Amino acid sequence: MTDRSPLAPAAFPSLPSIEGVTLRTARAGYKAWTRCDLTYVEMDAGTAVAGVTTQSKCPSPEVEWCRDAIPLGSARALVVNAGNANAFTGHRGRAAVEAIAARVANHLSCLPSDVFVSSTGVIGVPLPIDKAEAGLDAAFTAIPCGWEEAATTIGTTDTYAKGASASAMIGDVRVELVGIIKGSGMIAPDMATMLGYIFTDAAIDPALLQSMLSAANKRTFSCITVDSDTSTSDTVLAFATGKAGNAPLTSMDDAGADAFHAALTDLCRQLAHLVVRDGEGATKFVEINVEGATSDDSAHRIGLSIANSPLVKTAIAGEDANWGRVVAAIGKAGEPADRDTLSIRFGTTQVASGGLAVEGYDEAPVAAHLKGQDIVIGVDLGLGDGRATIWTCDLTHGYISINADYRS
């Protein structure tokens, strides 16, 4: 990993183990590096699965494989390859996924459709089957590892390992949720925005888990952006082993369903924020609150227009209170907006209202706010009740440096 992001947490958190989940890593050698680059997760029989995948029209064969397997609702294993996205690789790419699933299925005596596969890295290079199979054979006999090692192994340009946890009470049973995630660039909300994996010991019907994950995704992973680009490989999967011993959740009407849903959403939000805080070259974490829109969806699109504006992002990087760039981003969003009802604030200071700069506003507290690492921009369109929150980062020379030589 490269130099640690200045927005990174102080340390990887202490995360609980999830009964029915065993983590292992190995070195397949997908790139000329000495680090582990294959993560293998075994899950006990009876594990339920749900997932969301990229809306890219050029998805990887791993994404297509997961899309076919998710509706079946059953999982026994997860394989994540780092360093090679295996996307835009034709039949050779599909053959690699099928070979991985077959080898794991043979090892576990399960169906190939019970094996979920993700790959991340350079697009356009077929995943070498021989390296994948050798890596899997090494992983099968490797000593089980912890969450931090697994989170490190799935990374590419990430500068730190990302993990988080949450818990909920279902009746008198405490259930645990743990997530690991990778993502740093090519992050834009068109579903999931990166590779993320959530594990819980709760007993929950896969259809209900899918409903909850889709709803959580809409409020978290689909509300972050680093650079407006969507990957070919974006995937978030949730696995529930059922080992906690709670009364199985089958409906939102069940006792404890609301608590579990809240915990899942909280975990997804934590993971989403970790991705933004590791945005390539990022020095500022930016929260954009939009209210007063004609609908929540309209507020969401306006928030993304602001968050994806290179002019807004570079102004923030330069600690420049250029609220005119926010106005421009709102105006180009293609959503209802009225200059004369629009208000904008930086931090707690309102800087523009009624089509004008606020008369006599003091720029000193705004300048002080922009010198910090956590930036808040508030927009009130004054048109309705629609609201949304988007999270992004600034755009610096570091982003250009990382992506100018990514393949080399």
N, C-alpha and C positions, 0 to 999 in steps of 0.2 A: 504494500500500500504506500501511497505517496504521503507528503506531509499532511498531518492531521488537520482537518478543518477547524478554524477558530471558533466555529459554532458547535463543535462536538461536545457531548456530555463529558464530564470529567473521567468517567470510567464506564465500562460495560456493566450493566446492572446484574445483581444477583437474581437469578430466575429459578423458579421451582422446577423440579423434574415432572414430567407428565407420564403417569403410568400407562404402559402399552406403547411407548415411543422409545426407540433406541437409535442414537445418532452415531454415524461413523464417517470418517473422511479418508481420502486417499489421493495420491498423485497420479493422474492419468497422463500428464505431460502434454496437454493441449497447446501450450505455448512453451517457449524456451525460458522456463522459470523453475525454481526448485520448490515452490510452495504446493500445498495440496490444492487441487482444483476439481475434485469430484466429491460431492456430498451424497451420502446414502442414508436414508432414514427407513427403518423397518417399523411397521405398526402391527399390533395384534389383530387377529381375525375379528371381524365385527366392527371395524373402524368405519365411520361414515365420512363422506367427503362432500364438499361444495366448492365452487370456484367461480371466478370471473376472469375473463381474458380480454386481450387487446381488441379494439375495433379496427385495427389496421387491415386494409384490404390485401396486404402482402404478409400474412402471418407465417411464422415458422411452422414446420411439421410438428414440433413439440406442442405448440398451441392447438393445432388441429387434433392431435392425439388426446390432449386433455379435454377439449370440447366434446369429443366423442365419449370419453370415459366418465366425465362428471355426472351426467344424468343417470348413470347406473348406480351411483350412490355409495360405492364400496371401494375401499383402499387398503392396500397392504404395504406399499412402499412408495418412496419418492427418491428420484435421482436428479441432482442438479449439477450440470457441467458449466464450468466457468472458463472463459477465454475464447470460446467459439460459440456463436449464436446459432449455427447450423440453419440459418435462414436464407432463403433464396438459393437453395441448393438442390432443388428438383427431387428426382426419385432417390438419389443417393442420400439426401437428408432424411427422407421418410424411412429408408432402409436402416439408417443408424438408429432411429427411434425404435423401430420394430425390433432390432437386434438387442437393444438395451432392455426393453420390456420383456422379451423372451428369456433373456439370460436371468433376469431377476425372478421372473415367474417360475422358471425351472428351479432356482435356488430355494424359493419359498413354497413351492407346490401350490401356486395360486394362478389365477387367470392373468394374462398379459394386461387386460383392461383394469386390473387392480394396481397397476404400476404407473405412477405419474412421473413425467419427465419434463424438465426444463433445461434450456441452455441459454447462455448469455455471453456476449463478446462480439467479435468481428462478424459482420454479415457477409455472406457470399462464399464462405469456405466450408465445404462438407465436413461434418464431424467424423474424424477417423474412427471407424468401427473397431479396429484392432486396439487402439489406445483406450477406447471406452470399455471394451470387454476386459482388458488387462487391469484397468482401474477398478472396475467392479469386482473382479476376483480379489484384488488387494483389499477392497473395502469390506467384502464379506467376512474376512478374517481379522480385520483391524480391531484394535481395542476401542470400545465405545468412548465417545468424547462428549464434551459439554456443549452448551448452547453457543458460547463465544467462539469456539473453534469452528462450529458449523456455520455460524454467521460470517466469520472471516472467509471461509472457503468459498462461499457463494458469491463473493464480491469480485468486481473488476476494477473500475476506477474509483471505487469507494475508498475513503481515507480512514474509515473506522468501521468496526463491526457494529451492527445495529440489532438491538433486541429489546423487548419490552414484555410486560406481563400485566394481567388483571385477574380478578376473581369475582365470584358471585355466589350467592346462596340460593340453592334450589331446595326449597323446604328447609330441612335442617342439615343439608349436605353442602359443604363448601366445594365448589368446582374451580379449577385453575385454568387459565388461558395463558399461553406463551406464544410470542411471535418473533420471527427473525425476518429480515428484509434486506435486499440490496437495491441500490439505486443511487445515482449521483448525477448523471446526465441523460439526455434523451428521455426526459421526464415531462410528460404532459398528460393531462387528464382526459383520456378518451376511453376510460374504463378503470384501469388498475395502475398503470404507469411504472411498473417495475416487477421484480420477482419478490413475492412475499409469501410466507408460509406460517400458518397459525395452527397451533395444536392445543387441544383441550381434552380433559378427562371426562367431560360431561357426556351423559347419554342423551342424544338428541336425534330426531328423525332427519335424514339428509335433506328432505324437501324443506323442512323448517329452517335448517341450517343455511340452505341456499337462499331462502327468502331473507333471513337476517343478514347474511353476508352481502347480498346485493344492496340492501338498504344502507348498511354501514358504508359500503364502498361509495355510494352516491354522496355521502356526507363527509367523506374523508379522502380516500385516494383520488377520487375524481374532483377534488378541490385543491389539488396541488399542481404546480408547474415550475419547472426550472428553466426550460428553454423553448417551450411550445412544440417540441418534437415528440412524437409518439413512437415507441419501439415496435418492432415486429414480434416481440417475444413476451410482452407484458402479461403477467399471470399472478393471481393471488389465489391460493388454495387454503382451505380450512379443513382440518382433520379432527374428528371427535372419536376418541377410543371407547367411551362409555364406561370407563373403569372407576369412575368416582362413586358409583352406586346410587346415584339419584334416581328418582322416579323419572323415566324417560320423557323428554319434552317432545310433544307431537303437534302442539298448537300454541299460538300466542295467548290463548285463554288459560293455559296450564300455569299453575303456581310456580313462580320463579322464572318464567319465560321472559318477562320484562327485564328482570335483573340480569339475566344472561345476555340479552340483546344489548343492554346498556354497557355491560362489560366488554362485549365484542366490539361495539362501536368505539368505546374508549381506547381499546387496544389498537384498533385500526388507526385512530387519530394519532396516537403516540408514534406508531410506525411511520405514518405519513409525514409527520413533522421531522422525524429523524432523517428521512430522505431529503427533504428540503434543506435541512441544516448541513447536509453534505453535498449540496449543489456544487457542481464543478466550479471552482474559483470563488465560491460564495464567501462574503464577509458580513452579510446582513440577512437576518431572517425577517421576512415581511408578511404582516397580516393585513389583508384588505377586507374591510367590512363595508358591504353595500346594503343600503336600506332605502325605502321609499320608491322601489321599482314597481312596475306594473304587475310583476309576478316574480316568484322565486327563481324560475328558470331565466327570466330576463336579468335579474340581479346577478345570477351565476355567470351569464355570458359577459356582462359588463365587467364583473370582477376579473374574469380571465383576460379580457381585453387590456385592462390596466396591468395585470400581472405579467402578461407576455409582451408588453411594450418595451422594446430596447431602450427607448428614450427615458421612460420612467425608471427602468432598472439601472441604467447608467447614471441617472441623476441621483438615485439613492446611493449607488456606489461612491459617488463624489460628494455625498452628504449635502446635496443642493436641494433646497426647498422649492423646486420648480413645479408648482402645482398646475401650471399651464399645460404640462405634459399629461397630467391626469385628466384634465378637461379634454384634451385631444383624444386620448384613449377611450374615454366615454363616448365621445362623438362619433368615433369610427366603428363602434361595436355593432351598429345596425339595430339597436334596441331603442325603445321610446325614451327620450330624454329632452329636457327643456332647460336651456341655459339659465333662464330667469328663476327657476325653482331649485337649482342645483347648489348644494353646499359641500365643501371639502374641508377636511381637517387632517393635520399631521399630529399624531399623538393626541393630546387633548385640546390642541389649539385650532380653532376654526380659522381658515385662511381665505376662503372664498365663499360668497353667498350672493344670490340674486343677480348672477351674471357679472359680478365684480369682486375684486379683492376686498376683504373686510377692512373698512377704513381704520387706519391707525393700528392694525394688528402688530403685535410685537414678534418679530422674527427670532428673537433670542431663544425662547424656549423651543421653537421648532428646530433651530440649528443644534441645540443641545440634544434634542430627541434623536436627530439624524446621526449624531456622533455615536450613539449606542449601537448595540448589536441586534436588538429587537425593535423593529419599526412597525408602527401601526398607521395605516391610512384609512380614513373614514369618508364615505361618500353617501350623501342623502339626496336622492333624486327628486323627492317631494311630489311623487306622482301616485303612490299606492302603498301597499303593505308588503311588497316583495322584498326579500332579504337573502343574502348569501355571504359566506366567508370563504375567502380564497387565501392560500398560503403560497408564497414564492420566496425568491432570494434576489439579490442584486446581480448585476452582470459586470464582470471585471475582466482585466487582461488575462487572469488565470484561466477563465473558461476558454478563451481563444488558444492559449498555449497548450492546454490539455487536448483539445480536439483537433488542433492543426497537425499533431503527430500521433494521433491515436493508434493507427495501424502499425506504426513503426516502434 
